[in-house]
Amino acid sequence: MTMPVCEPASPVPYVCRAMTTPEPKPRSLTPAEIPFTSPHMFNRCITDTGKILPRKYTGLTSKHQRAVTKTLKRARAMLLAQ
């Protein structure tokens, strides 16, 4: 069984796709970057009764958990999240 040979269709040298750099993927917001004016984005971090879930359930780092707590408390104070 012989392996097929890759020959370029144009005079441009053959470039392997793995060698090219991929386009940068859009980065999602970290919990520290989510604005307190949109508390609906924190539905993963609070219970139905409005309590803030601990790290072992959210899976956040301690730095992000502190940012989430601060943001949710700020939103509660402004009556945005209830």
NORGI-V7723 format. One record per residue. N is the residue number from 0. RES is the residue in three letters. SS is DSSP state (@ for helix, = for strand, . for the rest). PHI is phi in radians with two decimals (999 if undefined). OMEGA is omega in whole degrees, 0 to 359 (none if undefined). Layout:
N/RES/SS/PHI/OMEGA  N/RES/SS/PHI/OMEGA
//
This chain:
0/MET/./999/181  1/THR/./-1.76/180  2/MET/./-1.52/178  3/PRO/./-1.20/180  4/VAL/./-1.71/178  5/CYS/./-1.47/178  6/GLU/./-2.05/180  7/PRO/./-1.21/179  8/ALA/./-1.42/181  9/SER/./-2.15/180  10/PRO/./-1.22/178  11/VAL/./-1.25/181  12/PRO/./-1.09/181  13/TYR/./-1.17/179  14/VAL/./-2.10/178  15/CYS/./-1.25/181  16/ARG/@/-1.13/181  17/ALA/@/-1.22/182  18/MET/@/-1.46/181  19/THR/./-1.41/179  20/THR/./-1.45/180  21/PRO/./-1.29/177  22/GLU/./-1.22/180  23/PRO/./-1.17/179  24/LYS/./-1.42/177  25/PRO/./-1.15/183  26/ARG/./-1.51/178  27/SER/./-1.42/181  28/LEU/./-1.29/172  29/THR/./-1.42/179  30/PRO/./-1.00/179  31/ALA/./-1.26/183  32/GLU/./-1.67/181  33/ILE/./-1.30/182  34/PRO/./-1.24/181  35/PHE/./-1.25/180  36/THR/./-1.39/177  37/SER/./-2.22/183  38/PRO/@/-1.23/179  39/HIS/@/-1.13/178  40/MET/@/-1.33/181  41/PHE/@/-1.77/181  42/ASN/@/-1.04/179  43/ARG/@/-1.24/188  44/CYS/@/-1.83/181  45/ILE/=/-2.25/178  46/THR/./-1.49/178  47/ASP/./-1.14/180  48/THR/./-1.52/176  49/GLY/./1.70/179  50/LYS/./-1.38/179  51/ILE/=/-1.41/180  52/LEU/./-1.30/178  53/PRO/./-1.30/183  54/ARG/@/-1.04/185  55/LYS/@/-1.17/177  56/TYR/@/-1.68/182  57/THR/@/-1.46/180  58/GLY/./1.36/180  59/LEU/./-1.50/172  60/THR/./-1.31/182  61/SER/@/-1.13/179  62/LYS/@/-1.13/180  63/HIS/@/-1.23/178  64/GLN/@/-1.11/177  65/ARG/@/-1.11/179  66/ALA/@/-1.16/178  67/VAL/@/-1.12/180  68/THR/@/-1.06/180  69/LYS/@/-1.10/181  70/THR/@/-1.17/180  71/LEU/@/-1.16/178  72/LYS/@/-1.17/177  73/ARG/@/-1.15/179  74/ALA/@/-1.17/177  75/ARG/@/-1.11/181  76/ALA/@/-1.12/180  77/MET/./-1.60/179  78/LEU/./1.08/177  79/LEU/./-1.56/178  80/ALA/./-2.02/181  81/GLN/./-2.29/none
//
